[in-house]
Amino acid sequence: MKTGRALLIALPIAGTLAGAQAADTFHQLKGREIITKFKGQEFTDEVHFAEVFNPDGSLTIISMGTRKTGKWRVSGDELCLLQADAEERCYSVWVSGRNAQLRQAGVEITEDGILQKPKQRQ
């Protein structure tokens, strides 16, 4: 019986450690790294939105079937996005492989997606 209890206690701890290791795989990009990673790429969740970071600094946004335009730039170590009729938003960028997170200071919710070559959309 003692072995069974030890196993029940160890399983949640092992699950927590595995989750912590997965979270540690993300690392923050710095200024030039952000440009290199995003320029000419599409950031998307593959369902709700796609943002194409054109090499000229323009931004093509497709969100819930609506197409908009904007601009993107890097300021310090942040990626800044500007949409018509909206305030500029700047994010720290965290990546793990092709997975990316945009994190805004003071906001707990991240914008999660993948980086890929732009897909043709209608």
Secondary structure, 3 states (H helix, E strand, C coil): CHHHHHHHHHHHHHHHHHHHHHHCCCEECCHHHHHHHHCCCEEECCCCEEEEECCCCEEEEEECCEEEEEEEEEECCEEEEEECCCCCEEEEEEEECCEEEEECCCCCCCEEEEEECCCCCC
